[in-house]
Amino acid sequence: MTKRLLYCWLLSVILTLPALAQIQEPIKFKTEWKQNSDTEAEIVFNATIDKGWHVYSTELGEGGPISATFNIDKIEGAETVGKLTPVGNEINEMDPIFGMKVRYFKDKATFIQKIKITDGNYNIKGYLEYGACNNENCLPPTSVDFNFNGTGVNVASGSDNNSETVANTENGLELSPLKLGNSEKTDYWKPVINELNSFGEHAGEESMSWIYIFLTGLAGGLLALFTPCVWPIIPMTVSFFLKRTKDKKKGIRDAWTYGASIVVIYLTLGLAITLIFGASALNALSTNAVFNILFCLMLLVFAASFFGAFEITLPSKWSNAVDSKAEQTTGLLSIFLMAFTLSLVSFSCTGPIIGFLLVEVSTTGSVVAPAIGMLGFAIALALPFTLFALFPSWLKSMPKSGGWMNVIKVTLGFLELAFALKFLSVADLAYGWRILDRETFLALWIVIFGLLGMYLLGKIKFPHDDDDQKVSVPRFFMALISLAFAIYMIPGLWGAPLKAVSAFAPPMQTQDFNLYKNEVHAKFTDYEAGMEYAKMNKKPVMIDFTGYGCVNCRKMELAVWTDQNVSKLLTEDYVLITLYVDDKTKLAEPITVTENGKERTLRTVGDKWSYLQRSKFGANAQPFYVLVDNEGMPLNKSYSYDEDINLYIDFLETGLKNYKK
């Protein structure tokens, strides 16, 4: 079942249970007491991990993600032996964001703590704490409580503990909101899940990405049209269909069939990519260093081909065999084989474009992305054949083949070269080579687009370019755009954000020399203190639920918060409260709450803010931004990870308008 069908099936459930939309329960733990002898036992934690998520292992070191740890609240008649031991298929690889090797588990994980029983009666109470992430979100530090008691002879009964993911009061489950802080008049912890959901959910990134992928494929198909392998074929093919029969309607119908055949061929290719690799492999491509190195090399080869070093062609006997078969058959099969012949003959020009398209959309992690991208490509490629068949007179106004098509090929070569660096950057970050830091990457892009501008102005020649020194008006404007883009990137060498290339360049923390200081910092890191300040100064509040190990939180702060308009709104119109859900600072006294029908102990500041996010707003993933008034009531729908600056500004301005009302 495709994602689209699955989303349609889930739509009715989402509409009836809006409060469940933000709570995630990707990890489920089962805790077991395993007694090996009268004096030896083990506490075993078995985790079931949802697809796309992973749980981090033990002892990852400072500066890394949240490690799994074994913690004791009370122990009598027993003592721990050794450290918490991870068991299972542990993955060990370099993390490009943390800049260190991390170990984690997918699908399932097991942690074992050995116990020595020193008395006839024992009582052990504590919790396992772990961290979990996927490609977009991370859960706050999560506790799995346990409580075992018994004797050294009898096996104690185990207890099942689910991960801390919690439903809200709308599910009929019990939450125990806290009333903490100095305010006696206002309950800032009062749940507002219904009120928040009344604003509607923030549009998901998936639906927009499908549109983007389709448009990317469409653009690739349009570019392929103007290459020497495709453009000259259009008038010949259309004329053939119109002349092969005296019935003009049949000729037009054949041309439509020809165009539809092209769509079927390339759409089948996209579906084949999905079936061959599967969902999990496509998701892994976005961060897998080996694949990204291969993609980089592939794009370098394609760029060299477009520069004229060689041509990438399929064996000629393939196209000859298909063409011969098309001549021997009739009807729809003959037309389909003719379309297949076009695909083979034009491969030297379309192959690099298709290759880049498939590489780019595969690394989005979307399972249907290759099919959607190839659909857009095929529609653009097939459209001229059907349009010129409907309006044959347009053939006379078609630009003639010439050197301008070679200019397009070389321009595409420069673009492929630039994007090759993007994939090399991913591998560089993964392995920690630090050979392609942000300023190095930008310097290479400045050179590439500068050279492209010089080529378009006729200052650089390749072997297969003609000697015509004249520069057409479209070519001049293309050169102007390329040179302007190169100049635009120069301030980035000193730390300017460069929002236009933030999706391609390495992260800001890899910049060795940074003069840019326009960063937004929270006014408060304590919820109650921030709310009291906002109430006294009559300002609305933006609560930023984040984490020290939250990658997408840092990306939002660098790509969105540094925008001048966003920065002004956050610093002048709002009181910004940043709450770190993985803050390990111990609370003065542990706090016991009832959540999901079970008692849970909040031991750290991070536990407290994580509980606030779940109990008050019904969410548990970061980044999570919510706007509230001085009473703690929401002013707009929540906002998660989306680097669309205009959307973020609208989010803030809408909250401000609602506050003033």
FIMARDREN-99023 format. One record per residue (C-alpha): x, y, z. Coordinates in steps of 0.25 Angstrom, whole numbers, plus 5000, padded with zeros to 4 digits. Example, Ala and Ser with C-alpha at 12.3 -4.5 7.8 and 13.67 -1.06 7.14 Angstrom:
<nodes>
504949825031 505549965029 
</nodes>
This chain:
<nodes>
500050005000 500650144996 500750255006 499650334998 498650215000 499050205015 498950345018 497550345012 497150225020 497650295033 496950425030 495650395037 496450345049 497250475050 495950555048 495250485060 496550485069 497250615067 497950605081 498650485076 499350555065 500550605072 500750495082 501750395077 502050255083 503150195075 503850115086 503150005095 503949945107 503749815114 504449805127 504749665133 505449605145 506249485142 506849405153 507949315150 508249265164 507949295179 508949405179 509049445164 507949515155 507849605143 506849725140 506649715125 506049825117 505449785104 505049895094 504249885081 504650005072 503750065061 504250065047 505050195045 505450215059 506650175067 507050165082 508450205086 509350105093 510150125106 511350215109 511350305097 512250415104 512050565106 511550645094 510750535088 509350485089 508650435101 509250295106 508450185112 508750185127 508350095139 507850175151 507550135165 506550205174 506550105185 507249975187 507249875199 507749735200 508549745187 509549815179 509849845164 510949765157 511749835146 511049935137 509849935128 510149845116 509549865102 509149735095 508749715080 509149775067 509749895071 510049995059 511350075061 511550195051 512050345050 510950445053 511150565044 510450665054 511050615067 512450605060 512650465067 512350325066 511050275072 510450145075 509050115074 507950005071 506849995061 505649905061 505949845075 506949865086 507249795099 507949845112 508349765123 508849795137 509449685146 508949685161 509649615173 508649575184 509249595197 508049575207 506949475207 505949595204 506249695194 505549815188 506149895176 505450015171 505950105159 505850135145 506550125131 506750255124 506950255109 506950345097 506250315083 506250395070 505750385055 506250465043 505350585047 505050575062 505650535076 504850495088 505350555101 506050465111 505150355114 505050275127 504550125128 504250105143 504449975150 504149915164 504549775168 504549705182 504549565187 505549465192 506749395186 506049265185 504749305178 504749375164 504149505166 503049545157 503349645146 502649775142 502349825128 502749975126 502350045113 503250165109 502850295114 502050335102 500750385108 499250405103 498550525108 497250545115 496450535103 496750385102 496150365115 497450345122 497950415134 498950525135 499350595147 499750735143 500650805153 500450945159 501950995161 502551125162 502151255170 500851285164 499651265173 498651335163 498951265150 499051115147 500151115136 500150965135 498650955132 498550855120 498050935107 498150815097 496650845092 496950995090 498250965083 497550865074 496450965071 497451045063 497650925053 498950845051 500150905044 500250855030 501150735028 502450745021 502150615013 501050675004 501850795001 503050704997 502250624987 501950754980 503350794980 503850664975 502850664964 503250804960 504750764960 504450644951 503650744942 504850834941 505750724938 504850674927 504850824921 506350834921 506450694914 505550744903 506650854899 507750754898 508350704884 507850564887 506350604888 506050734881 506350694867 505450564868 504250644872 503850694858 504250564851 503450484860 502150574859 502250584844 502350424844 501050414851 500350514843 500850454830 500650304833 499150314831 498250404823 497350404835 497750524843 497050484855 497750354855 499050424854 498750514866 498250394874 499650314871 500450434875 499650444888 499850294890 501350314887 501350424898 500650334908 501650224905 502750314909 502050344922 501850194925 503350164922 503950264931 502850244942 503150094942 504650134944 504250214956 503450104962 504550004959 505550084968 504550084979 504249934978 505749894977 506249984988 505049984997 504550085008 505650055018 506850065008 506250195002 506150255016 507650215019 508150285006 508050425012 509050405022 509850275017 511250325015 511650215005 510450244996 510650394996 512150364992 511550284980 510550394977 511650494977 512550414967 511350384958 511050534957 512450564954 512450464943 511150524937 511750664938 513050614930 512050554920 511350684918 512650764917 512950674905 514050584911 513250464906 511750414903 510950324912 510250234902 509550104903 509949984894 509550024880 508949884878 507949904888 507350024881 507449954867 506749834873 505649914878 505549994866 505449874857 504349814866 503549934864 503649934849 503149784849 501949814858 500749894857 499749964866 499950004880 501149914882 501849984870 501650124876 502150074890 503350014884 503650144877 503550224890 504450124896 505450144884 505450294887 505750264902 506950184898 507550274887 507350404896 508050334908 509350404906 508650544909 507450494918 508350394926 509050494934 507850574937 507050454941 508250404949 508250534957 506750534958 506750394964 507850424974 507250554979 505850504981 506350364987 507150444998 505850515002 505450385009 504050375002 503750234997 502850284985 503850404982 504550334970 503150304964 502650444966 503950504960 503950414948 502450444946 502850594945 504050574936 503250484926 502050584925 503050694921 503750604911 502450554905 501650684905 502350744892 502050614884 500550624887 500450784886 501150784872 500250674867 499050754871 499650884865 500550844853 500750984849 501551014862 502650924856 503051034846 503351124858 504251034865 505651084868 506651004859 507650914865 508950984867 510051024877 509051074887 508750924891 510150904894 510151024903 509050964911 509850834912 511050904918 510150984927 509550854933 510950804934 511350914943 510050894952 510350744953 511750784958 511250874968 510250774973 511350664974 511950744985 510650744993 510750594994 512250594997 511950685008 510950585014 512050475014 513050575019 512150605031 511850465034 513350415034 513850545041 514850575031 514650725031 515250745017 513950815013 513550915024 512551015021 513551125015 514251025007 512950975001 512551114998 513851154992 513751034982 512251074979 512751224977 513751174967 512851074960 511751184957 512751284954 513351194943 511951164938 511651314937 512951334929 512651214920 511251274917 511951404913 512851324903 514151344911 514351194913 514251094902 514050944902 514550844891 513150834885 512750984885 512651054872 513451174869 512251274869 512751384878 511351454879 510551444892 509051434891 508151514900 507651394908 509051344910 509551484915 508451484925 508851344930 510251384931 509751504939 508951414949 510151324950 511151434953 510251504963 509951374970 511451354972 511651494978 510451464987 511151344993 512451424996 511951485010 511751345014 513251325015 513151415028 511851345033 510651415027 509551315027 509251305012 507851255013 507751224998 508851115000 508551075014 507950935009 509250905002 510450965010 511050895022 510450935036 510951075042 511651005053 512750955043 513051095039 514451125045 514351275043 513051345047 512751485049 511251475048 510651495062 509151515059 508651405067 507451395076 507551355090 506451325100 506051425110 505651315120 506051165122 505051155133 503551135129 502851205142 503851315143 503651345128 502151345129 502151435141 503151535134 502151535121 500951555130 501651675137 502051735123 500751695116 501451625105 501151485098 502051365100 502751275090 503151145097 504251065090 504250925094 505650885090 506850795094 508350805094 508450685085 507250725076 507850735062 506650805055 506550905066 507950955063 507550955048 506351045051 507151135060 508151155049 507251155036 506051225042 506251305055 507451385048 506451445038 506351595041 504851595042 504751465051 505851515060 505151645062 503751575065 504451485075 505251585082 504351705082 502851655082 503051525089 503651475102 504451355097 504451235107 505451125103 505250995111 506250885109 505550745111 506950675112 507450765123 508150675134 508150775145 507450705157 506250765163 506350805178 505350695181 504750585171 503350605167 502350495166 501250505156 500150415151 500250395136 499550295127 498950225139 500350205145 501250285155 502450345149 503650415156 504150545150 505650555155 506250655146 505950795140 505850725127 504850635132 503950745137 503950825124 503650695116 502550665125 502050805123 502050785108 501250655109 500250695119 499950835115 500050825100 499950675097 501250665089 502650605092 503550625080 504550745077 504650845072 503250895077 502851035077 501551085083 501051225085 500251255098 499651385105 499951425119 498951315125 499651205117 498551195106 498951165092 498951275082 499151195069 499451055065 500750995069 501950995059 502950885057 504150865048 503950945035 504951035030 503951125022 504251265027 503051325022 502151215028 502951235042 502651385041 501151365038 501151275050 501751385059 500951495053 499651415055 499951385069 500151535071 498851575065 498051475073 498751535086 498451675083 496951635081 
</nodes>
